[in-house]
Amino acid sequence: MIVEEKYMARCIELARGGAGNTTPNPMVGAVIVHDGKIIGEGFHRKCGEAHAEVNAVASVQDEALLRESTIYVSLEPCSHYGKTPPCAELIIKKGIPRVVVGCLDPFPAVSGRGVRMLREAGVEVVTGVLEEEARALNPAFMTFQLLGRPYIYLKWAQSADGFMDVARKDASVRPVVLSSAETLRRVHRLRAEVAAIMVGTRTALLDNPSLTVRHWAGNSPVRIVLDRTLKLPAASSLLDGTVRTVIFTSEEAVNRPNVEFVRIDFSRDVLSQVLHYLYNWKLDSLMVEGGAALLKSFLDAGLWDEAWIETAPVVLGEGVKAPVVAGVLSGSEVRDGHLLETWRRQV
């Protein structure tokens, strides 16, 4: 089993090469081993392109060796036709006699079908190798399939005495900067890895944020804004059309290039309506950046998975109080004198 885990760990390492590019598909890595030697490797690089198994097989110089090899895959090989043919079918066609799988596909209608297809064709299949690590590789994909909602990150920066900002009545008062250049890059890295990013009306009006990726390489997420009575001015950065943007409102509005207005019922549970739309649009992860009231609403509803909290070495004395998170502290570090904590929801 130690040998099996070594190759599965390599699959997981390879899979991370697709970070930020595979959504809504999962990151997957594959390794092909012949007589104790790796002869092929691959990972899923981008949604719509070849899967990990296909890339691994293509990297093998002598295909004759496949009939005496084992292929290790971090996620169960697919068994259905999508944008690409089934990987389980490819494995059978190439005559690979043994498959080692990290974890099964979490979607109930699919889970186990790839394994069953392989076994019915006479392929030896081993499952559950580094299963926990393989599942942890794609938290958004797992949550999306099992819970029917995006994986939700809450993010905010606060002062040492627990305030997110000074009290501001309008945009003429500039917000307090609580992030350093290095911690800002960390935030933009996460932006590049999520499918959508969300703010409330007050934050949109006071900060006029762009919510784009600028301090990291990657694609900007879909921008989600709550604006019940359409208070955002036409000159708002969020309405500039540079990135797909969805405004949830109670008013009638005409869509414009790359900006869509979606009417919802604000007398009902707003968050469940928003998450329903995101699920239908196949946006599997959401980063909530503020403000305090919106963050608290997600916390109160138990609709969150990770909270990224940055505490700056600054004392404000008063202002907008930061939310209080009740969960499990899963990581912390100090950068530029700023405490960076990651909390996970208690399941």
Secondary structure, 3 states (H helix, E strand, C coil): CHHHHHHHHHHHHHHHHHCCCCCCCCCCEEEEEECCEEEEEEECCCCCCCCHHHHHHHCCCCHHHHHHCEEEEEECCCCCCCCCCCHHHHHHHHCCCEEEEEECCCCCCCCCHHHHHHHHCCCEEECCCCHHHHHHCCHHHHHHHHHCCCEEEEEEEECCCCEEECCCCCCCCCCCCCCCHHHHHHHHHHHHHCCEEEECHHHHHHHCCCCCCCCCCCCCCEEEEECCCCCCCCCCHHHCCCCCEEEEECCCCCCECCEEEEECCCCCCHHHHHHHHHHHCCCCEEEEEECHHHHHHHHHHCCCCEEEEEECCCCCCCCEECCCCCCEEEEEEEECCEEEEEEECCC
